[in-house]
Amino acid sequence: MRDEAVSDETPICSAKACRVAAVWVLAWNNPKIHTPERRKTWLACEEHREHLSQFLGVRGFLKDVVPLTEWEAGPGSSAPERS
């Protein structure tokens, strides 16, 4: 893990024990419990993007992977909530 300082307001990676600033948003849903349009989000640093994407993808949950800056600039322009 890289040692990058993050502030209290910096979105951090959702990978277990990772404290690195997030740069990716992984949008997903579990079709057994969520409606098709519902999107939950995980945040990922560069190092954990592929691992978290594979984890969700194998289960058929992964819907989209976009840069955090693009996600924040999208409709509503608010940072994703960590799920």
N, C-alpha and C positions, 0 to 999 in steps of 0.2 A: 504494500500500500504506500502511495506517495504521501509525504507529509506536507499538506497544503493547508494553510490557515483559512478557516472559514468563520464568518461572523455569525451571530445569533440569527440573523435574517437571511443568510445564504442557504438556499435549498441544498440539502446533502443527499448523497446516494442512499438508496433504500437497502443496499446489500448489508447483510449482517456485519456489524462492527466497523463498517466503513464510515469515515468521517470526512470524506473528500467531497468537494463541491460537485453538485450534479450538473451535467450538461445535456442529458437526454431525458425525455419523458416517454415511458412505455405505457400506452393506453391499453387497457384490457377489460374483459368481463368474463364472468363464469356463467355460461348459458343456463346452467341448472338453477341458479338463484337470482340472476339479474335479467332485466328486460334487454332486448337486443340493442337498444340505443344507449343504454347505461355504459359509462366509461369510468372505471377506477384507474388510478395512476400509480405507478412506481417511478421513482427518479433514479437515474444511473449516472455514474462517472464513466469516463472512457474505459477504464479497466474492467468494470462490471457490466457494461452494456450487453455484451454477447452472452454472458452467463445468465443474466436475468431474462433476456429475450428467449433463450433456449428453454429455461425453466417454464415460462408462460406458454411458449410455442408448443412444446411437447404435450401440454394439457389442452391445447386448442383455445387458450384464453387470449393470446396476444392479438390485438387488433391494429395497432399502429405504433411506430417508433419515430419520434420527431425531436429535433433539437429543442432544448428548453427555451431558447430565445424565440423560436418560431411559435411554440405553444403559448408563451406569455403574450406574444403580439397578436394572437388569434382572437376570435370573437370573445368578448368579455374581458380580455387582457388581464386576467388574474392568474396568479401562480397556482399550479395544481396542488391540491391537498394530498398529503401522504396517506396512503391507505394501507 
